[in-house]
Amino acid sequence: MDKDQKVWYSMKYTRKGAWINTKDLELLQLLYTNRILTLKQIKRYGRYIFNSPESTIKSKLKRWLSNNIVSIDYLRTLGKPAVSCYKIGKNGFHILRNEKIIEDEELVEVNIKNIKQPSHYFGIQDVVIDTLIEMKDKLSTVSSTHPNYRTYLSYGTKLNKEETIIIPDWKIETAEGRILNIEFDTGSQNLTRIHAKVDNYMELAKVRPAENHFVLFVVADNRSEIYTTEYASTRETRVLNIKELIINKLAHRLENLHFYVCSAYRASSIASNILKGIYPIKQSHKESEIELAILSVQLNDDIDYTMEPRDASVYYSNDVSEEFYADSHYSVIDHLSNKKMDFIFKIAEEGSVVTLDKLSYLETLISTNRIKQEVEKMNVLYLSTAAMQNDVIPKDFQNTSFSQTQLWHYKNIQTPKRTNEVVRVLE
């Protein structure tokens, strides 16, 4: 179907029918791929693609419902009003087949009564939909795949071992071959299960060395009204526990495997940064951010700094691997206090396990006097204020300050969420 074209689909044995255009098809395909969505989730995505108010989307669903293009079910949880949920109907399935959007011979339906963990199931959908919306401004084909829908071979097919190492909760892939595996954590699983998942991703990375795999662990918070369990608004301890678990297993050291962990309300932002290629931050991008950080000093009338770059060899002994070096090193003269200081700078990625590991290492070097040249502070710089304020790091970082690239020399900036309620996971 052409972009501006619309087609009348009449329904068999009735006088009913519906006009269907390309945006309708996009919404129907989302509903088919994601199997079952709440009314609120559909309205959120529909409002974006149709640029229409939610009432218009709701009216469209009502017309489709009368034509069996979609069907409705209700999620009932103890003590909460029933939530309207929609799935593709038989006529919607035939429309998608007729437009050659899907090739499936039979409609695969999900009965809402068979969803054992609604918090988990619909939490994933929230992350996926918000990520797809954030990816709309990127001129790239994005494949969002239900784990049992062409992510791997069907259960009726003889499976190769490498194709069943792990089935993620969701998988999103770009045309450039960037693969994001999403794991949604409600906290009901103990860390032993997380251990097993990380082991499987390590095996997957080794079996498929040509592929770059990104894994985003998303920890449920209180952002969704459909959770059947009450969650806190912030889940820093769980986020940090999972990060530490991955670090202790050295899983993040594999070159083609990248781990990120965050609370649900930040998931779509981090996921889109991964899919757009912003994360991991390239060396050229880091250099540009450092230049911005230094330039911003000249624009701050409240300080009078002279900054001179220093070579990394001044700071590190031979037993320190270059991969753990800071991104830049400077001697700074504060002319107002007539004081000379040394600062090191590290560009950080929100949610990144690698970032936490390297920051922890550098913090240890400074705090234990294992750095050759005394350092006043390690300045950790994020690409945005939101990323800085929502990252989760331990409370024992005493020699580190956190900021956004252009604000590092200002006072009273809200820093990342720190927690010391962390149980380090031991092998």
Secondary structure, 3 states (H helix, E strand, C coil): CCCCCEEEEECCCCCCEEEEEHHHHHHHHHHHHHCCEEHHHHHHHHHHHHCCCHHHHHHHHHHHHHCCCEEEEEECCCCCCCEEEEEECHHHHHHHHHCCCCCCCCCCCCCHHHCCCHHHHHHHHHHHHHHHHHHHHCCCCEEEECCCCCCCCCCCCCCCHHHCCCCCCEEEEECCCCEEEEEEECCCCCHHHHHHHHHHHHHHHHHCCCCCEEEEEEECCCCCCCCCCCCCCCCHHHHHHHHHHHHHCCHHHCCCEEEEEEEHHHHHHHHHHHHCCCCCCCHHHHHHHHHHHHHHHHCCCCCCEEEEECCHHHCCCCCCCHHHCCCEEEEEEECCCCEEEEEEEEEECCCEHHHHHHHHHHHHHHHCCCCCCCCCEEEEEECCHHHHHHCEEECCCCCEEEEEHHHCCCCCCCCCEEECCCCCCCC
